[in-house]
Amino acid sequence: MKLRTRIFSIILLACVLAGTFVYARSDRNIFEEYSIFSRNRTTVRLWYTDDALTPYLQMRAVAYTETNNAVRVEPVLVSGLEYLEAVNKASVEEDAYPDIYIITNDSLEKAYLAGLASQIDAGDSYLSESRFPTAAINSVTYRGKQIAYPFYFETSSLIYNKTYLENMATENLQSEIDEAEGQAAQTEIDEQGPPDENESEEGSSDDESEDEDEGEKITQGMIDEVVADTLPLTISDILSFADNYNAPDQVESVFEWDVTDIFYNYFFVGNYMNVGGDAGDDVSRIDIYNPDTISCMKIYQRLNQFFAIDASQIDYDRTVQDFIDGKVVFTIATTDIIAKIQEARDSGECDFEFEVADMPGLTSEFGSRTMSVTECLVVNGYSEHAKEANAVARFLCSDSSGDIYRMSQKISSRAGVNYNNKNIDTFVSVYADSVPMPKTIETSNLWMELEIAFTNIWNGSDCNSTLRQVSENIMTQVTGSPYTEDILPDPNDDDITAGLTEGDD
């Protein structure tokens, strides 16, 4: 090697070593900010508590980085115990805190007041009714501001054994056909008179064979039409169905649901009980004890005479299993039942078809409205990467492929998602008109109060006084002082339950 080249190499090496020494004295890692093996990216941490989401979130995190290589999304599965407190502690005391976290909409007020939630970017324009149903928008609205992104939801609706209804429809159609053919044959005999003695037996046999071939055939379209007409629009219709249904031996109850869980009972009062207004954030708008809610609870209590469900023995898991086993025709269930039935069918433990229907009303006079819980993507108010976090949240909420259900059995809050599944689409429709769980801290124990009240009323407690007690307890919490309701007159039992008498034996 030439002397000049050696001298140049020594000088270059000395410069590199000197630069490295100066960089090291600055307490910075040269590989963190400049490396041919890595890029300088902003990390957006996403905390969640449900492991079922892991494959989906990991897939979407990779997809986001592929479209925006300046940001790395890091999904982090954490414990659900004291979750919001853990978010707060990490945000205040630690470096690896979440920039986004998933939480139910009823906890949003607490998160916002603690500084753990902030108004989202372009909320009014992004959360439009063309992208999200009203229930989703209301679930993330707090005092006129959108403080989270609606991600996925849970709600309940009516599920029915389609096989049973199709079998019943086939039997009814065949009976109608047989009766019509019998009447037609009798009419023909009456019109033609006695048969001609000269008519050959062979000709007569051929005619009878042709008549049999030309008989009316029952098509799937005919069955579907009868099933659609049979589906109950109200609880009263279920009672009428029970009166006229020739149930198979394995059917133990026409209608069974978990009467101890408010999530499956709330539809009885959801159309008439107001807790915090549309967004569930206004404590000045609370109306629990009114003539309509009393009437609805009387209807609920009356059902104990028709469907002898033991509140001390029933629970949701048992209800679902009874339905899968073919012991029940109609039930009230949440979205998880779709995967549970499919799993049972795949393992050969269930050979029934089922479908999800809209939540029925109570009677022709009293309607219903189910409750929903929305899991939300919240941008942490402490995040130093709020802009990037908002962009990631919008990316997650913009997926219309249906992968969120295929990979995690969660149903997106976004409208227009392609699931290619009629039952999921029905749940989406029910969710759109549901009552989001309120987010006011003062009413946080309402659900426990209502759950106890529903169980007591089912077992015979007075509807009027029980509801009044619930309202007084909640209003005492809201006002901060003892609250007493004016006693309302008891609605007339005969008028209220008139629509149910058709199902009485």
C-alpha positions in Angstrom: 0.0 0.0 0.0 1.3 3.4 -0.9 2.4 5.7 2.0 -0.1 8.4 1.0 -3.0 5.9 1.2 -1.9 4.6 4.6 -1.7 8.2 6.0 -5.2 9.0 4.6 -6.6 5.7 6.2 -5.1 6.5 9.6 -6.5 10.1 9.6 -10.0 8.8 8.6 -9.9 6.1 11.3 -8.9 8.7 13.9 -11.8 11.0 12.9 -14.3 8.1 13.2 -12.9 7.2 16.7 -13.0 10.8 17.8 -16.6 11.2 16.6 -17.6 8.0 18.4 -15.9 9.1 21.6 -17.8 12.5 21.5 -21.2 10.8 20.8 -20.6 8.3 23.6 -19.9 11.2 26.1 -23.3 12.6 25.2 -25.0 9.4 26.7 -26.8 8.7 23.4 -26.8 5.4 21.5 -25.5 5.8 18.0 -27.7 2.8 16.9 -30.9 4.4 18.2 -30.7 7.4 15.8 -28.5 6.4 13.0 -28.1 2.8 11.7 -28.2 1.1 8.4 -30.3 -1.6 10.1 -33.1 0.5 11.6 -35.0 3.7 10.9 -35.9 6.5 13.2 -39.6 5.8 13.9 -42.2 7.1 16.3 -43.6 4.3 18.5 -47.3 4.4 19.2 -48.2 2.0 22.0 -51.7 0.5 22.1 -52.9 -1.1 25.3 -55.7 -3.7 25.4 -56.9 -6.4 27.8 -58.7 -9.0 25.6 -56.3 -11.6 24.2 -58.8 -12.5 21.5 -57.8 -9.2 19.8 -54.1 -10.1 19.6 -53.9 -11.6 16.1 -56.0 -8.9 14.6 -54.2 -6.0 16.3 -50.8 -7.4 15.3 -51.9 -7.8 11.7 -53.2 -4.2 11.6 -50.1 -2.9 13.3 -47.9 -4.3 10.6 -50.3 -3.1 7.9 -50.1 0.5 9.3 -46.3 0.5 9.3 -46.3 -0.7 5.7 -48.3 2.4 4.7 -46.6 4.8 7.1 -43.0 3.7 7.8 -42.4 6.7 10.1 -44.7 5.1 12.8 -44.4 1.8 14.5 -47.6 0.5 16.3 -46.9 -1.6 19.3 -49.9 -3.5 20.7 -49.4 -4.4 24.4 -51.7 -6.9 26.1 -52.1 -5.9 29.8 -54.2 -7.1 32.7 -57.8 -5.9 32.9 -57.7 -5.5 36.7 -57.8 -1.9 37.8 -57.1 -1.1 34.1 -57.7 2.6 34.1 -55.7 3.1 37.2 -52.8 1.2 35.5 -53.1 3.5 32.5 -52.9 6.5 34.8 -50.0 5.2 36.8 -48.0 4.4 33.7 -48.7 7.7 32.1 -47.5 9.7 35.2 -44.6 7.5 36.4 -43.3 5.4 33.5 -41.8 5.9 30.0 -43.6 3.0 28.4 -47.1 4.3 28.8 -49.9 3.8 26.2 -50.6 6.4 23.6 -53.9 4.7 22.8 -55.9 2.3 24.9 -59.1 0.3 24.5 -61.8 0.9 27.1 -65.6 0.6 27.4 -67.6 3.7 26.8 -69.1 3.8 30.3 -65.7 4.6 31.7 -65.0 7.6 29.3 -66.1 10.3 31.8 -63.8 9.0 34.4 -60.9 8.8 31.9 -61.6 12.3 30.6 -61.8 14.0 34.0 -58.5 12.2 34.9 -56.8 13.7 31.8 -56.5 10.3 30.2 -58.7 11.1 27.3 -58.7 14.0 25.0 -60.9 15.4 22.2 -60.2 13.5 19.0 -59.0 15.1 15.8 -61.7 16.2 13.4 -64.3 14.4 15.5 -67.4 15.9 13.9 -66.3 15.2 10.4 -64.8 11.7 11.0 -67.6 10.4 13.2 -70.3 11.0 10.6 -73.5 9.0 10.3 -72.2 7.7 7.0 -69.4 5.9 8.8 -70.9 5.1 12.2 -74.4 4.5 13.5 -76.0 6.9 16.0 -75.4 4.6 19.0 -71.6 4.5 18.2 -71.4 8.3 18.0 -73.4 8.8 21.2 -71.2 6.3 23.0 -68.0 8.4 22.5 -69.7 11.8 23.0 -69.2 13.7 26.2 -70.5 17.2 26.8 -70.7 17.8 23.1 -67.2 16.5 22.4 -66.0 13.3 20.8 -63.4 11.9 23.2 -62.8 8.5 21.7 -63.2 6.4 18.6 -65.9 3.6 18.6 -64.1 0.4 17.8 -66.3 -2.6 18.4 -69.5 -3.3 20.3 -71.6 -5.8 22.3 -75.4 -5.9 22.4 -78.2 -8.5 22.7 -81.1 -9.6 20.5 -83.5 -12.4 19.9 -82.1 -15.8 18.6 -84.4 -18.5 17.3 -84.0 -22.2 16.3 -84.6 -21.9 12.5 -84.8 -25.7 12.1 -87.8 -25.9 14.4 -89.6 -23.1 12.7 -88.8 -24.6 9.2 -90.1 -28.0 10.3 -93.3 -26.4 11.7 -93.7 -24.4 8.5 -93.3 -27.6 6.4 -95.9 -29.4 8.5 -98.4 -26.5 8.2 -97.9 -26.2 4.5 -98.3 -29.9 3.9 -101.5 -29.8 6.0 -102.9 -26.9 3.9 -101.9 -28.8 0.7 -103.5 -32.0 1.8 -106.7 -30.2 2.9 -106.9 -28.3 -0.4 -106.3 -31.4 -2.5 -108.9 -33.3 -0.5 -111.5 -30.5 -1.0 -110.6 -30.4 -4.8 -111.0 -34.1 -5.2 -114.3 -34.1 -3.4 -115.5 -31.3 -5.6 -114.5 -33.2 -8.7 -116.3 -36.3 -7.6 -119.4 -34.2 -6.8 -119.3 -32.6 -10.3 -118.5 -35.7 -12.3 -120.9 -38.1 -10.6 -120.2 -41.9 -10.3 -117.4 -43.2 -12.5 -118.2 -44.8 -15.9 -118.3 -48.6 -15.7 -116.7 -48.9 -19.1 -113.6 -47.0 -18.0 -110.7 -49.3 -17.9 -108.8 -50.0 -14.6 -105.6 -49.2 -16.4 -106.8 -45.7 -17.5 -108.0 -45.0 -14.0 -104.6 -46.0 -12.6 -102.8 -43.8 -15.1 -105.0 -40.8 -14.2 -104.3 -41.3 -10.5 -100.6 -41.4 -11.1 -100.7 -38.2 -13.1 -102.7 -36.5 -10.3 -100.0 -37.5 -7.8 -97.2 -36.1 -10.0 -99.1 -32.9 -10.5 -99.6 -32.3 -6.7 -98.3 -29.1 -5.3 -94.6 -29.3 -4.1 -93.4 -27.4 -1.0 -90.4 -25.2 -2.0 -87.8 -23.5 0.2 -89.3 -20.2 -0.8 -92.7 -21.2 0.6 -91.0 -22.3 3.8 -89.1 -19.1 4.2 -92.2 -17.1 3.7 -94.1 -18.9 6.5 -91.1 -18.7 8.8 -90.9 -14.9 8.2 -94.6 -14.6 9.0 -94.1 -16.7 12.2 -91.2 -14.6 13.6 -92.5 -12.7 16.7 -92.7 -8.9 16.6 -93.6 -8.8 20.3 -93.3 -10.9 23.4 -97.1 -11.4 23.0 -96.4 -13.1 19.7 -94.1 -15.5 21.5 -96.9 -16.4 23.9 -99.3 -17.0 21.0 -96.6 -19.2 19.3 -96.2 -21.2 22.5 -100.0 -21.9 22.6 -100.1 -23.2 19.1 -96.7 -25.0 18.8 -96.5 -28.7 18.6 -93.1 -28.9 20.3 -90.7 -31.8 19.7 -89.9 -34.0 22.7 -86.5 -32.3 23.4 -88.0 -28.8 23.7 -88.3 -27.9 27.4 -89.2 -24.2 27.0 -90.4 -22.1 24.0 -88.6 -19.0 25.5 -85.7 -18.9 27.9 -83.3 -16.1 28.8 -81.1 -15.1 31.8 -83.6 -13.2 33.9 -80.8 -12.3 36.4 -78.6 -10.3 34.1 -79.5 -6.7 33.2 -77.9 -6.9 29.8 -80.5 -9.4 28.7 -83.4 -7.7 30.6 -82.8 -4.0 29.8 -84.8 -4.1 26.6 -88.0 -4.3 28.7 -87.5 -0.8 30.0 -84.9 0.6 27.5 -87.5 2.5 25.4 -88.8 4.4 28.4 -86.0 4.8 30.9 -83.7 7.8 30.4 -80.3 7.8 32.1 -78.2 10.8 31.0 -79.8 11.6 27.7 -78.8 10.2 24.3 -75.0 10.3 25.1 -75.5 9.1 28.7 -73.5 12.1 30.0 -76.1 14.5 31.5 -77.1 13.8 35.1 -79.9 16.4 34.8 -81.7 14.0 32.5 -82.5 11.0 34.6 -86.0 9.4 34.4 -86.1 5.9 35.9 -89.5 5.9 37.7 -92.4 6.7 35.4 -95.7 5.1 34.4 -94.2 3.5 31.3 -91.3 1.8 33.2 -93.7 0.5 35.8 -96.0 -0.9 33.1 -93.1 -2.6 31.4 -92.0 -4.2 34.6 -95.5 -5.5 35.2 -95.3 -7.2 31.8 -91.9 -8.6 32.7 -93.3 -10.0 36.0 -96.3 -11.5 34.3 -94.1 -13.6 32.0 -93.1 -15.6 35.0 -96.5 -17.2 34.8 -95.8 -18.4 31.2 -92.1 -19.2 31.4 -91.2 -20.8 34.7 -87.6 -19.7 34.9 -86.0 -20.1 38.3 -83.9 -17.0 38.9 -81.7 -18.9 41.4 -80.8 -21.6 38.8 -80.5 -19.7 35.5 -77.4 -18.0 34.1 -76.3 -17.0 30.6 -74.0 -20.0 30.0 -76.8 -22.4 30.8 -79.2 -20.5 28.6 -76.9 -20.7 25.6 -76.2 -24.4 26.2 -79.9 -25.2 26.4 -80.4 -23.4 23.1 -77.6 -25.3 21.5 -79.0 -28.6 22.8 -82.4 -27.8 21.2 -84.2 -27.4 24.5 -85.3 -23.8 23.7 -86.9 -22.3 20.6 -86.3 -18.6 21.4 -83.7 -16.9 23.6 -82.0 -13.5 24.2 -78.3 -13.6 23.6 -75.2 -11.4 22.8 -73.0 -11.7 19.7 -70.8 -14.4 21.2 -73.6 -17.0 20.6 -72.8 -17.0 16.9 -69.3 -18.4 17.4 -70.5 -20.8 20.2 -73.2 -22.3 18.0 -70.7 -22.7 15.1 -68.2 -24.4 17.3 -70.9 -26.8 18.5 -71.9 -27.5 14.9 -68.3 -28.1 13.8 -67.8 -30.6 16.6 -71.0 -32.4 15.8 -72.7 -31.4 19.1 -75.4 -29.3 17.3 -77.4 -30.1 14.1 -79.8 -27.2 14.2 -79.8 -24.0 12.1 -80.4 -20.7 13.9 -80.9 -17.1 13.1 -80.7 -13.7 14.8 -83.9 -11.6 14.7 -84.6 -8.0 15.7 -85.4 -7.5 19.3 -89.2 -7.9 19.7 -91.4 -5.3 21.4 -93.4 -6.2 24.5 -96.9 -5.8 23.3 -98.7 -3.8 20.6 -98.6 -0.8 23.0 -95.2 -1.1 24.5 -92.0 -1.2 22.5 -88.5 -2.3 23.5 -84.9 -1.1 23.1 -81.8 -3.0 23.9 -78.6 -1.9 25.6 -75.1 -1.8 24.1 -71.5 -1.4 25.3 -69.0 0.1 22.9 -65.3 -0.7 23.2 -63.5 2.6 22.3 -60.0 3.6 21.2 -58.9 6.4 23.5 -56.0 8.7 22.7 -54.2 9.2 26.0 -54.2 12.9 27.1 -50.6 12.4 28.3 -49.3 11.1 24.9 -46.5 13.1 23.3 -47.6 11.6 20.0 -51.3 12.6 19.9 -51.3 13.3 16.2 -49.8 9.9 15.3 -52.1 8.2 17.9 -55.2 9.8 16.3 -54.1 8.6 12.9 -53.6 5.0 14.1 -57.0 5.0 15.8 -58.7 6.2 12.6 -56.8 3.5 10.7 -58.1 0.8 13.0 -61.7 2.1 12.9 -61.6 2.3 9.1 -61.3 -1.4 8.4 -64.4 -2.5 6.4 -63.0 -6.0 5.5 -64.7 -7.9 8.3 -61.3 -9.3 9.4 -62.0 -8.1 13.0 -64.7 -10.7 13.3 -63.0 -13.4 11.4 -59.8 -13.1 13.6 -61.3 -12.1 17.0 -65.1 -12.6 16.9 -65.6 -8.9 17.5 -68.1 -6.9 15.5 -66.9 -3.4 14.4 -68.8 -0.3 15.4 -68.3 1.0 11.9 -71.1 0.9 9.4 -70.8 -0.9 6.1 -68.4 -3.6 7.1 -68.6 -6.7 4.9 -69.1 -9.8 7.1 -71.0 -11.9 4.5 -73.1 -13.1 7.4 -76.8 -12.3 7.8 -76.7 -12.9 11.6 -73.9 -10.5 12.2 -75.7 -7.9 10.0 -78.8 -8.2 12.2 -76.7 -7.6 15.3 -75.3 -4.5 13.6 -78.8 -3.3 12.9 -79.9 -3.8 16.5 -76.8 -2.0 17.7 -77.6 1.0 15.6 -80.8 1.6 17.6 -79.5 0.6 21.0 -79.1 2.5 24.2 -75.4 3.1 24.9 -74.4 2.3 28.5 -74.3 5.7 30.3 -70.9 7.2 31.2 -71.8 9.4 34.2 -69.8 8.5 37.3 -72.8 9.2 39.6 -74.9 6.5 38.0 -72.1 3.8 37.8 -73.9 1.4 40.1 -77.3 1.7 38.4 -76.8 -1.6 36.7 -76.3 -3.4 40.0 -79.4 -1.7 41.3 -81.5 -2.6 38.3 -80.2 -6.2 38.3 -81.4 -6.7 41.9 -84.7 -5.0 41.1 -85.4 -7.2 38.0 -84.7 -10.3 40.0 -86.9 -9.2 42.9 -89.7 -8.3 40.5 -89.4 -11.6 38.7 -89.8 -13.3 42.0 -92.9 -11.3 42.9 -91.9 -8.0 44.5 -94.1 -5.0 43.8 -93.1 -3.3 40.6 -94.0 0.3 41.6 -92.2 0.4 44.9 -89.2 -1.5 43.7 -88.6 0.9 40.8 -89.2 3.9 43.0 -86.5 2.6 45.4 -84.0 2.3 42.5 -84.8 5.9 41.4 -84.4 7.3 44.9 -81.1 5.5 45.4 -79.6 6.9 42.1 -81.0 10.4 42.6 -79.6 10.5 46.1 -76.1 9.8 44.6 -76.6 12.4 41.8 -77.9 15.2 44.1 -75.7 14.4 47.1 -78.7 14.5 49.5 -81.6 12.2 50.4 -84.1 12.1 47.5 -87.8 11.1 47.7 -89.9 10.4 44.7 -93.6 11.3 44.6 -95.5 8.0 44.6 -97.1 7.4 41.2 -100.5 5.6 40.9 -100.2 2.0 39.9 -101.2 1.4 36.3 -104.1 -0.9 35.7 -102.9 -4.5 35.4 -105.6 -5.6 33.1 -104.9 -2.8 30.6 -101.2 -3.5 30.7 -101.2 -7.2 30.3 -104.1 -7.4 27.9 -101.8 -8.2 25.1 -100.3 -11.2 27.0 -103.6 -13.0 27.8 -103.6 -14.6 24.3 -100.7 -16.8 25.5 -102.4 -17.8 28.7 -103.6 -21.4 28.9 
